[in-house]
């Protein structure tokens, strides 16, 4: 919450807890409520990071109650051990839930580690947004370290071309996400 007064366009908001492989990723309700209210106060659009189905449903509820600033943006984080698996049937179910329950919302999917490329492709093919880069994955393939963040982004952009999904310009991305004008 310490950076929110700087009014970034967006900030991550995890709306629930999870057991990660070596620790509990703890996001108690009071902390979530406080962060959401600070985001409202400073007009920061939350990028809701969903690590399981309950997080998606919680994001929908918070948005319906007017507790999240701006347009709803939910990101499925897939492939973290003990959390949401990178599983196509699970992905398809989550997309269907977003389309049925919040058709005006934007959604995104991120694959962690070796799941990055396949989850990028699922999201692009299904009409959503995707996240790529070194934060989630350091390899181009099993044997090759990514030479840069740009290489992983270029790979995702190639998928956009394959699925006839043009990459948004910065201005288009701001409009899609409902961000304030610069």
Biotite code that builds the C-alpha atoms (Angstrom):
import biotite.structure as struc

atoms = struc.array([
    struc.Atom([0.000, 0.000, 0.000], chain_id="A", res_id=1, res_name="UNK", atom_name="CA", element="C"),
    struc.Atom([2.999, 2.339, 0.428], chain_id="A", res_id=2, res_name="UNK", atom_name="CA", element="C"),
    struc.Atom([3.252, 3.162, -3.277], chain_id="A", res_id=3, res_name="UNK", atom_name="CA", element="C"),
    struc.Atom([-0.457, 3.752, -3.924], chain_id="A", res_id=4, res_name="UNK", atom_name="CA", element="C"),
    struc.Atom([-0.246, 7.499, -3.082], chain_id="A", res_id=5, res_name="UNK", atom_name="CA", element="C"),
    struc.Atom([2.021, 7.767, -6.157], chain_id="A", res_id=6, res_name="UNK", atom_name="CA", element="C"),
    struc.Atom([-1.134, 6.896, -8.178], chain_id="A", res_id=7, res_name="UNK", atom_name="CA", element="C"),
    struc.Atom([0.136, 4.201, -10.531], chain_id="A", res_id=8, res_name="UNK", atom_name="CA", element="C"),
    struc.Atom([-2.385, 3.322, -13.242], chain_id="A", res_id=9, res_name="UNK", atom_name="CA", element="C"),
    struc.Atom([-2.751, -0.213, -11.898], chain_id="A", res_id=10, res_name="UNK", atom_name="CA", element="C"),
    struc.Atom([-1.512, -2.320, -9.002], chain_id="A", res_id=11, res_name="UNK", atom_name="CA", element="C"),
    struc.Atom([-1.765, -5.990, -8.146], chain_id="A", res_id=12, res_name="UNK", atom_name="CA", element="C"),
    struc.Atom([-4.417, -6.997, -5.654], chain_id="A", res_id=13, res_name="UNK", atom_name="CA", element="C"),
    struc.Atom([-4.568, -10.538, -4.337], chain_id="A", res_id=14, res_name="UNK", atom_name="CA", element="C"),
    struc.Atom([-8.003, -11.052, -2.809], chain_id="A", res_id=15, res_name="UNK", atom_name="CA", element="C"),
    struc.Atom([-7.351, -14.333, -1.010], chain_id="A", res_id=16, res_name="UNK", atom_name="CA", element="C"),
    struc.Atom([-4.677, -16.534, 0.524], chain_id="A", res_id=17, res_name="UNK", atom_name="CA", element="C"),
    struc.Atom([-2.932, -19.616, -0.824], chain_id="A", res_id=18, res_name="UNK", atom_name="CA", element="C"),
    struc.Atom([-0.520, -22.301, 0.243], chain_id="A", res_id=19, res_name="UNK", atom_name="CA", element="C"),
    struc.Atom([2.527, -21.816, -1.958], chain_id="A", res_id=20, res_name="UNK", atom_name="CA", element="C"),
    struc.Atom([5.200, -24.546, -1.993], chain_id="A", res_id=21, res_name="UNK", atom_name="CA", element="C"),
    struc.Atom([7.241, -23.128, 0.887], chain_id="A", res_id=22, res_name="UNK", atom_name="CA", element="C"),
    struc.Atom([4.992, -20.553, 2.536], chain_id="A", res_id=23, res_name="UNK", atom_name="CA", element="C"),
    struc.Atom([1.472, -19.295, 3.010], chain_id="A", res_id=24, res_name="UNK", atom_name="CA", element="C"),
    struc.Atom([0.749, -16.391, 0.677], chain_id="A", res_id=25, res_name="UNK", atom_name="CA", element="C"),
    struc.Atom([-1.417, -14.611, 3.205], chain_id="A", res_id=26, res_name="UNK", atom_name="CA", element="C"),
    struc.Atom([-3.963, -11.982, 2.196], chain_id="A", res_id=27, res_name="UNK", atom_name="CA", element="C"),
    struc.Atom([-6.402, -11.676, 5.109], chain_id="A", res_id=28, res_name="UNK", atom_name="CA", element="C"),
    struc.Atom([-9.785, -9.996, 4.513], chain_id="A", res_id=29, res_name="UNK", atom_name="CA", element="C"),
    struc.Atom([-8.878, -6.870, 6.497], chain_id="A", res_id=30, res_name="UNK", atom_name="CA", element="C"),
    struc.Atom([-5.741, -6.325, 4.392], chain_id="A", res_id=31, res_name="UNK", atom_name="CA", element="C"),
    struc.Atom([-7.638, -6.884, 1.144], chain_id="A", res_id=32, res_name="UNK", atom_name="CA", element="C"),
    struc.Atom([-10.354, -4.425, 2.223], chain_id="A", res_id=33, res_name="UNK", atom_name="CA", element="C"),
    struc.Atom([-7.760, -1.804, 3.218], chain_id="A", res_id=34, res_name="UNK", atom_name="CA", element="C"),
    struc.Atom([-5.795, -2.169, -0.045], chain_id="A", res_id=35, res_name="UNK", atom_name="CA", element="C"),
    struc.Atom([-9.001, -1.977, -2.098], chain_id="A", res_id=36, res_name="UNK", atom_name="CA", element="C"),
    struc.Atom([-10.045, 1.199, -0.242], chain_id="A", res_id=37, res_name="UNK", atom_name="CA", element="C"),
    struc.Atom([-6.613, 2.762, -0.769], chain_id="A", res_id=38, res_name="UNK", atom_name="CA", element="C"),
    struc.Atom([-6.858, 1.923, -4.472], chain_id="A", res_id=39, res_name="UNK", atom_name="CA", element="C"),
    struc.Atom([-10.265, 3.639, -4.540], chain_id="A", res_id=40, res_name="UNK", atom_name="CA", element="C"),
    struc.Atom([-8.847, 6.668, -2.738], chain_id="A", res_id=41, res_name="UNK", atom_name="CA", element="C"),
    struc.Atom([-5.936, 7.056, -5.186], chain_id="A", res_id=42, res_name="UNK", atom_name="CA", element="C"),
    struc.Atom([-7.882, 5.928, -8.295], chain_id="A", res_id=43, res_name="UNK", atom_name="CA", element="C"),
    struc.Atom([-5.695, 2.891, -8.948], chain_id="A", res_id=44, res_name="UNK", atom_name="CA", element="C"),
    struc.Atom([-7.258, 0.104, -11.019], chain_id="A", res_id=45, res_name="UNK", atom_name="CA", element="C"),
    struc.Atom([-6.633, -3.270, -9.351], chain_id="A", res_id=46, res_name="UNK", atom_name="CA", element="C"),
    struc.Atom([-5.135, -6.085, -11.364], chain_id="A", res_id=47, res_name="UNK", atom_name="CA", element="C"),
    struc.Atom([-6.777, -8.868, -9.377], chain_id="A", res_id=48, res_name="UNK", atom_name="CA", element="C"),
    struc.Atom([-4.404, -11.815, -9.225], chain_id="A", res_id=49, res_name="UNK", atom_name="CA", element="C"),
    struc.Atom([-6.491, -14.978, -8.947], chain_id="A", res_id=50, res_name="UNK", atom_name="CA", element="C"),
    struc.Atom([-4.690, -18.086, -7.716], chain_id="A", res_id=51, res_name="UNK", atom_name="CA", element="C"),
    struc.Atom([-7.875, -20.177, -7.458], chain_id="A", res_id=52, res_name="UNK", atom_name="CA", element="C"),
    struc.Atom([-11.605, -20.078, -8.154], chain_id="A", res_id=53, res_name="UNK", atom_name="CA", element="C"),
    struc.Atom([-12.482, -18.462, -4.823], chain_id="A", res_id=54, res_name="UNK", atom_name="CA", element="C"),
    struc.Atom([-10.304, -15.472, -5.770], chain_id="A", res_id=55, res_name="UNK", atom_name="CA", element="C"),
    struc.Atom([-12.215, -15.001, -9.028], chain_id="A", res_id=56, res_name="UNK", atom_name="CA", element="C"),
    struc.Atom([-15.544, -15.140, -7.206], chain_id="A", res_id=57, res_name="UNK", atom_name="CA", element="C"),
    struc.Atom([-14.265, -12.764, -4.512], chain_id="A", res_id=58, res_name="UNK", atom_name="CA", element="C"),
    struc.Atom([-13.138, -10.276, -7.184], chain_id="A", res_id=59, res_name="UNK", atom_name="CA", element="C"),
    struc.Atom([-16.570, -10.392, -8.807], chain_id="A", res_id=60, res_name="UNK", atom_name="CA", element="C"),
    struc.Atom([-18.265, -9.823, -5.441], chain_id="A", res_id=61, res_name="UNK", atom_name="CA", element="C"),
    struc.Atom([-15.983, -6.930, -4.479], chain_id="A", res_id=62, res_name="UNK", atom_name="CA", element="C"),
    struc.Atom([-16.519, -5.285, -7.860], chain_id="A", res_id=63, res_name="UNK", atom_name="CA", element="C"),
    struc.Atom([-20.307, -5.766, -7.676], chain_id="A", res_id=64, res_name="UNK", atom_name="CA", element="C"),
    struc.Atom([-20.249, -4.114, -4.234], chain_id="A", res_id=65, res_name="UNK", atom_name="CA", element="C"),
    struc.Atom([-18.349, -1.118, -5.647], chain_id="A", res_id=66, res_name="UNK", atom_name="CA", element="C"),
    struc.Atom([-15.226, -1.843, -3.608], chain_id="A", res_id=67, res_name="UNK", atom_name="CA", element="C"),
    struc.Atom([-12.810, -2.059, -6.547], chain_id="A", res_id=68, res_name="UNK", atom_name="CA", element="C"),
    struc.Atom([-11.856, 1.072, -8.470], chain_id="A", res_id=69, res_name="UNK", atom_name="CA", element="C"),
    struc.Atom([-12.487, 1.198, -12.199], chain_id="A", res_id=70, res_name="UNK", atom_name="CA", element="C"),
    struc.Atom([-13.027, -1.563, -14.676], chain_id="A", res_id=71, res_name="UNK", atom_name="CA", element="C"),
    struc.Atom([-12.776, -5.126, -13.374], chain_id="A", res_id=72, res_name="UNK", atom_name="CA", element="C"),
    struc.Atom([-9.565, -6.843, -14.519], chain_id="A", res_id=73, res_name="UNK", atom_name="CA", element="C"),
    struc.Atom([-8.943, -10.400, -13.324], chain_id="A", res_id=74, res_name="UNK", atom_name="CA", element="C"),
    struc.Atom([-5.774, -12.315, -14.058], chain_id="A", res_id=75, res_name="UNK", atom_name="CA", element="C"),
    struc.Atom([-5.695, -16.110, -13.729], chain_id="A", res_id=76, res_name="UNK", atom_name="CA", element="C"),
    struc.Atom([-2.250, -17.030, -12.392], chain_id="A", res_id=77, res_name="UNK", atom_name="CA", element="C"),
    struc.Atom([-1.752, -20.613, -13.525], chain_id="A", res_id=78, res_name="UNK", atom_name="CA", element="C"),
    struc.Atom([0.984, -23.081, -12.715], chain_id="A", res_id=79, res_name="UNK", atom_name="CA", element="C"),
    struc.Atom([2.020, -22.155, -9.162], chain_id="A", res_id=80, res_name="UNK", atom_name="CA", element="C"),
    struc.Atom([2.349, -25.410, -7.233], chain_id="A", res_id=81, res_name="UNK", atom_name="CA", element="C"),
    struc.Atom([-0.520, -25.903, -4.713], chain_id="A", res_id=82, res_name="UNK", atom_name="CA", element="C"),
    struc.Atom([-2.589, -23.216, -6.447], chain_id="A", res_id=83, res_name="UNK", atom_name="CA", element="C"),
    struc.Atom([-4.370, -22.975, -9.802], chain_id="A", res_id=84, res_name="UNK", atom_name="CA", element="C"),
    struc.Atom([-2.924, -25.567, -12.193], chain_id="A", res_id=85, res_name="UNK", atom_name="CA", element="C"),
    struc.Atom([-2.094, -24.820, -15.806], chain_id="A", res_id=86, res_name="UNK", atom_name="CA", element="C"),
    struc.Atom([-4.910, -27.088, -16.965], chain_id="A", res_id=87, res_name="UNK", atom_name="CA", element="C"),
    struc.Atom([-6.963, -26.417, -20.091], chain_id="A", res_id=88, res_name="UNK", atom_name="CA", element="C"),
    struc.Atom([-10.274, -27.588, -18.617], chain_id="A", res_id=89, res_name="UNK", atom_name="CA", element="C"),
    struc.Atom([-9.759, -25.344, -15.573], chain_id="A", res_id=90, res_name="UNK", atom_name="CA", element="C"),
    struc.Atom([-8.807, -22.415, -17.823], chain_id="A", res_id=91, res_name="UNK", atom_name="CA", element="C"),
    struc.Atom([-11.899, -22.920, -19.990], chain_id="A", res_id=92, res_name="UNK", atom_name="CA", element="C"),
    struc.Atom([-14.103, -23.066, -16.875], chain_id="A", res_id=93, res_name="UNK", atom_name="CA", element="C"),
    struc.Atom([-12.642, -19.789, -15.547], chain_id="A", res_id=94, res_name="UNK", atom_name="CA", element="C"),
    struc.Atom([-13.137, -18.051, -18.897], chain_id="A", res_id=95, res_name="UNK", atom_name="CA", element="C"),
    struc.Atom([-16.755, -19.270, -18.961], chain_id="A", res_id=96, res_name="UNK", atom_name="CA", element="C"),
    struc.Atom([-17.281, -17.961, -15.418], chain_id="A", res_id=97, res_name="UNK", atom_name="CA", element="C"),
    struc.Atom([-15.948, -14.521, -16.347], chain_id="A", res_id=98, res_name="UNK", atom_name="CA", element="C"),
    struc.Atom([-18.066, -14.390, -19.510], chain_id="A", res_id=99, res_name="UNK", atom_name="CA", element="C"),
    struc.Atom([-21.231, -15.477, -17.676], chain_id="A", res_id=100, res_name="UNK", atom_name="CA", element="C"),
    struc.Atom([-20.797, -13.463, -14.484], chain_id="A", res_id=101, res_name="UNK", atom_name="CA", element="C"),
    struc.Atom([-18.946, -10.344, -15.656], chain_id="A", res_id=102, res_name="UNK", atom_name="CA", element="C"),
    struc.Atom([-19.177, -10.017, -19.450], chain_id="A", res_id=103, res_name="UNK", atom_name="CA", element="C"),
    struc.Atom([-17.974, -6.384, -19.370], chain_id="A", res_id=104, res_name="UNK", atom_name="CA", element="C"),
    struc.Atom([-14.835, -7.259, -17.399], chain_id="A", res_id=105, res_name="UNK", atom_name="CA", element="C"),
    struc.Atom([-11.417, -7.840, -18.899], chain_id="A", res_id=106, res_name="UNK", atom_name="CA", element="C"),
    struc.Atom([-9.508, -10.985, -18.038], chain_id="A", res_id=107, res_name="UNK", atom_name="CA", element="C"),
    struc.Atom([-5.978, -12.151, -18.489], chain_id="A", res_id=108, res_name="UNK", atom_name="CA", element="C"),
    struc.Atom([-4.013, -15.338, -17.918], chain_id="A", res_id=109, res_name="UNK", atom_name="CA", element="C"),
    struc.Atom([-0.408, -15.796, -16.856], chain_id="A", res_id=110, res_name="UNK", atom_name="CA", element="C"),
    struc.Atom([1.493, -19.077, -16.892], chain_id="A", res_id=111, res_name="UNK", atom_name="CA", element="C"),
    struc.Atom([4.302, -19.549, -14.417], chain_id="A", res_id=112, res_name="UNK", atom_name="CA", element="C"),
    struc.Atom([7.594, -21.151, -15.474], chain_id="A", res_id=113, res_name="UNK", atom_name="CA", element="C"),
    struc.Atom([7.291, -23.706, -18.258], chain_id="A", res_id=114, res_name="UNK", atom_name="CA", element="C"),
    struc.Atom([3.543, -22.989, -18.459], chain_id="A", res_id=115, res_name="UNK", atom_name="CA", element="C"),
    struc.Atom([4.031, -19.440, -19.764], chain_id="A", res_id=116, res_name="UNK", atom_name="CA", element="C"),
    struc.Atom([3.893, -20.166, -23.490], chain_id="A", res_id=117, res_name="UNK", atom_name="CA", element="C"),
    struc.Atom([0.904, -22.525, -23.411], chain_id="A", res_id=118, res_name="UNK", atom_name="CA", element="C"),
    struc.Atom([-1.137, -20.241, -21.126], chain_id="A", res_id=119, res_name="UNK", atom_name="CA", element="C"),
    struc.Atom([-0.239, -17.243, -23.329], chain_id="A", res_id=120, res_name="UNK", atom_name="CA", element="C"),
    struc.Atom([-1.622, -19.178, -26.294], chain_id="A", res_id=121, res_name="UNK", atom_name="CA", element="C"),
    struc.Atom([-4.806, -20.267, -24.500], chain_id="A", res_id=122, res_name="UNK", atom_name="CA", element="C"),
    struc.Atom([-5.561, -16.680, -23.430], chain_id="A", res_id=123, res_name="UNK", atom_name="CA", element="C"),
    struc.Atom([-4.880, -15.129, -26.823], chain_id="A", res_id=124, res_name="UNK", atom_name="CA", element="C"),
    struc.Atom([-6.881, -17.805, -28.654], chain_id="A", res_id=125, res_name="UNK", atom_name="CA", element="C"),
    struc.Atom([-9.816, -17.393, -26.228], chain_id="A", res_id=126, res_name="UNK", atom_name="CA", element="C"),
    struc.Atom([-10.040, -13.613, -26.690], chain_id="A", res_id=127, res_name="UNK", atom_name="CA", element="C"),
    struc.Atom([-8.441, -12.572, -23.413], chain_id="A", res_id=128, res_name="UNK", atom_name="CA", element="C"),
    struc.Atom([-5.234, -10.807, -22.525], chain_id="A", res_id=129, res_name="UNK", atom_name="CA", element="C"),
    struc.Atom([-1.984, -12.406, -21.469], chain_id="A", res_id=130, res_name="UNK", atom_name="CA", element="C"),
    struc.Atom([1.082, -11.706, -19.385], chain_id="A", res_id=131, res_name="UNK", atom_name="CA", element="C"),
    struc.Atom([4.589, -12.685, -20.378], chain_id="A", res_id=132, res_name="UNK", atom_name="CA", element="C"),
    struc.Atom([8.036, -11.848, -19.124], chain_id="A", res_id=133, res_name="UNK", atom_name="CA", element="C"),
    struc.Atom([10.873, -12.683, -16.787], chain_id="A", res_id=134, res_name="UNK", atom_name="CA", element="C"),
    struc.Atom([8.798, -12.144, -13.628], chain_id="A", res_id=135, res_name="UNK", atom_name="CA", element="C"),
    struc.Atom([7.044, -15.457, -14.348], chain_id="A", res_id=136, res_name="UNK", atom_name="CA", element="C"),
    struc.Atom([9.534, -17.413, -16.442], chain_id="A", res_id=137, res_name="UNK", atom_name="CA", element="C"),
    struc.Atom([13.234, -17.186, -17.282], chain_id="A", res_id=138, res_name="UNK", atom_name="CA", element="C"),
    struc.Atom([13.374, -19.643, -20.195], chain_id="A", res_id=139, res_name="UNK", atom_name="CA", element="C"),
    struc.Atom([12.478, -19.657, -23.876], chain_id="A", res_id=140, res_name="UNK", atom_name="CA", element="C"),
    struc.Atom([12.407, -23.455, -23.711], chain_id="A", res_id=141, res_name="UNK", atom_name="CA", element="C"),
    struc.Atom([13.660, -26.227, -21.457], chain_id="A", res_id=142, res_name="UNK", atom_name="CA", element="C"),
    struc.Atom([17.288, -25.692, -22.498], chain_id="A", res_id=143, res_name="UNK", atom_name="CA", element="C"),
    struc.Atom([17.462, -21.971, -23.323], chain_id="A", res_id=144, res_name="UNK", atom_name="CA", element="C"),
    struc.Atom([17.474, -19.046, -20.908], chain_id="A", res_id=145, res_name="UNK", atom_name="CA", element="C"),
    struc.Atom([15.556, -16.051, -22.237], chain_id="A", res_id=146, res_name="UNK", atom_name="CA", element="C"),
    struc.Atom([18.108, -13.440, -23.335], chain_id="A", res_id=147, res_name="UNK", atom_name="CA", element="C"),
    struc.Atom([15.769, -10.634, -22.221], chain_id="A", res_id=148, res_name="UNK", atom_name="CA", element="C"),
    struc.Atom([12.265, -9.746, -21.163], chain_id="A", res_id=149, res_name="UNK", atom_name="CA", element="C"),
    struc.Atom([11.732, -8.470, -24.706], chain_id="A", res_id=150, res_name="UNK", atom_name="CA", element="C"),
    struc.Atom([12.287, -11.968, -26.129], chain_id="A", res_id=151, res_name="UNK", atom_name="CA", element="C"),
    struc.Atom([9.391, -13.353, -24.065], chain_id="A", res_id=152, res_name="UNK", atom_name="CA", element="C"),
    struc.Atom([7.172, -10.417, -25.029], chain_id="A", res_id=153, res_name="UNK", atom_name="CA", element="C"),
    struc.Atom([8.047, -10.879, -28.717], chain_id="A", res_id=154, res_name="UNK", atom_name="CA", element="C"),
    struc.Atom([7.043, -14.545, -28.438], chain_id="A", res_id=155, res_name="UNK", atom_name="CA", element="C"),
    struc.Atom([3.629, -13.547, -27.027], chain_id="A", res_id=156, res_name="UNK", atom_name="CA", element="C"),
    struc.Atom([3.235, -10.941, -29.793], chain_id="A", res_id=157, res_name="UNK", atom_name="CA", element="C"),
    struc.Atom([3.902, -13.665, -32.389], chain_id="A", res_id=158, res_name="UNK", atom_name="CA", element="C"),
    struc.Atom([0.997, -15.631, -30.914], chain_id="A", res_id=159, res_name="UNK", atom_name="CA", element="C"),
    struc.Atom([-1.215, -12.557, -31.306], chain_id="A", res_id=160, res_name="UNK", atom_name="CA", element="C"),
    struc.Atom([-0.374, -12.516, -35.018], chain_id="A", res_id=161, res_name="UNK", atom_name="CA", element="C"),
    struc.Atom([-1.126, -16.238, -35.367], chain_id="A", res_id=162, res_name="UNK", atom_name="CA", element="C"),
    struc.Atom([-4.590, -15.728, -33.835], chain_id="A", res_id=163, res_name="UNK", atom_name="CA", element="C"),
    struc.Atom([-5.260, -12.450, -35.663], chain_id="A", res_id=164, res_name="UNK", atom_name="CA", element="C"),
    struc.Atom([-5.292, -10.520, -32.378], chain_id="A", res_id=165, res_name="UNK", atom_name="CA", element="C"),
    struc.Atom([-3.436, -7.259, -32.960], chain_id="A", res_id=166, res_name="UNK", atom_name="CA", element="C"),
    struc.Atom([-1.191, -6.118, -30.135], chain_id="A", res_id=167, res_name="UNK", atom_name="CA", element="C"),
    struc.Atom([-2.695, -3.014, -28.540], chain_id="A", res_id=168, res_name="UNK", atom_name="CA", element="C"),
    struc.Atom([-0.811, 0.259, -28.669], chain_id="A", res_id=169, res_name="UNK", atom_name="CA", element="C"),
    struc.Atom([-0.257, 1.925, -25.297], chain_id="A", res_id=170, res_name="UNK", atom_name="CA", element="C"),
    struc.Atom([-3.228, 4.245, -25.969], chain_id="A", res_id=171, res_name="UNK", atom_name="CA", element="C"),
    struc.Atom([-5.446, 1.314, -26.988], chain_id="A", res_id=172, res_name="UNK", atom_name="CA", element="C"),
    struc.Atom([-4.393, -0.657, -23.901], chain_id="A", res_id=173, res_name="UNK", atom_name="CA", element="C"),
    struc.Atom([-5.288, 2.307, -21.677], chain_id="A", res_id=174, res_name="UNK", atom_name="CA", element="C"),
    struc.Atom([-8.720, 2.477, -23.294], chain_id="A", res_id=175, res_name="UNK", atom_name="CA", element="C"),
    struc.Atom([-9.337, -1.292, -23.017], chain_id="A", res_id=176, res_name="UNK", atom_name="CA", element="C"),
    struc.Atom([-8.369, -1.250, -19.337], chain_id="A", res_id=177, res_name="UNK", atom_name="CA", element="C"),
    struc.Atom([-10.310, 1.925, -18.570], chain_id="A", res_id=178, res_name="UNK", atom_name="CA", element="C"),
    struc.Atom([-7.244, 3.830, -17.389], chain_id="A", res_id=179, res_name="UNK", atom_name="CA", element="C"),
    struc.Atom([-7.162, 7.607, -17.054], chain_id="A", res_id=180, res_name="UNK", atom_name="CA", element="C"),
    struc.Atom([-5.776, 9.637, -19.961], chain_id="A", res_id=181, res_name="UNK", atom_name="CA", element="C"),
    struc.Atom([-2.128, 10.628, -19.896], chain_id="A", res_id=182, res_name="UNK", atom_name="CA", element="C"),
])
